[in-house]
Amino acid sequence: MKVKLDEGLPVSLAGRLTALGVDADTVFDEKLAGCTDPEVLAAAGREGRIFFTLDRGFGNIQSYPPGSHGGIVVFRLDEQSARAVVVAVENLVTRHDLADLAGTVTVVHRGLLRIRRADA
């Protein structure tokens, strides 16, 4: 599976995910840092990537309806230190099939997933 990491996530996370077999890149890789949310999401979609972010605004299904993009995973973490973010992302990747999250809006909070699908 392919993912794009938003600018709020540690850049080093891309290498860690690659080591776990995930094709990961960052908004920094494509000089998208500072671009609008729709521009970043469109770039991820063009590449067939699920977008990982800490930005809670991406969890708004009225703005980003399931099925209208390649997939969004919003990490709603009580602690947003680099270490906590890395642990949360690695837990998701190692415990879940990312293909099941394609086209969805998924919120990860305290180890639980709230998944919104186009047909729900």
N, C-alpha and C positions, 0 to 999 in steps of 0.2 A: 504494500500500500504506500501511497505517496502523501506526505503532509507538508504544509507550509507553516512555519512558526512566526507568529506576530512579533512585533518589535519589543513587547513587554516581557517576552520569554528569554531566558539566557541563551545567547548565541551558541555556547558550548553544547547545548542540548541537541543540536543537529548531529554532531558527531556521535553522541551517545546513542541516539536513535538509529543512526546508520549502523552502528555496531550491533544493534538488536534486529537488523534486517529491514528497517524502515527507510524508505527513500525520503529523506528530510532536507528541506532547505529553509531559508529564512527570508523575511522581507528585506533584510540588509543585503543578501546575495544578489537581489535584483534591483537594488537602489529604490525600493518602495517605501522606506521609512519616511514618515511624515505625509504620505499620500492619504487620501480620504479612505474611509472604511470601504465604501463600494468599490473603489479602484483596487484595493488590496484583495478583496474577496473575488473580484472578477479575474485578477491575475491567477489566484489559486485555482479557480474554476477552469480557466483556459488550460492549465497544466494537469487537470484531473487530480488535484490535491485537496485533502481535507484540511481546513484551516484551524489551527490551534491558537487560542488566545486567552488572555486574562480579562479582556474588555467585555464587561457584562452587557453592553449595548448590542453585541452580536447575538445575544440570547433572545432578542425581541423577534418573535415569529411573525409579527405584522410587517416589520421592516425587512426581515430575511426569512421568508416562508420556506419551510422544508420542501425540497425538490427543486428549488429555484437556483441552487448552487451545488457545488461538489460535496458540501458538508462543513459544518462548523462544530467545534468542540470548545465550549467555554469552561475554563477552570475557575470555579468560585471557591477560592481557598481562604480559610480563616487566617492563614499565615502565608505571605507572598514572598518570603525570602527565596533566594536562588535555590537553596537546598530543598525547600518544601515544594517548589515548583517542579524541580527535576524528579523528585520522588513521586509526585502526583502523576506526571506525564509518563514516567516509566511504568508505574503501576497500571495505568490505562492500557499502554501498549502491550505489556506482557500478559495481562489478564483478559483482554477482550480482542475480538476479531475486528479490526478497524474497517474492514469491508462492510460490516453490518451498520456502520455509522455514516456511510456515503449518502449524501443527499439529506441528511438529518440535521436538526439542531439539537445538540447534546450538551447538557450542563452536568459537569462533574462537581459534586459537593460532598465532602466527607466520605469519599470512597464510593458513593452511590451515583448512578447515572440516571438522569431524566432525559429521555429520548423522545423527540417530537419528529414524527414521520409525515410525509406528504399525505398519506392516506388516513391519518389519524384525526 
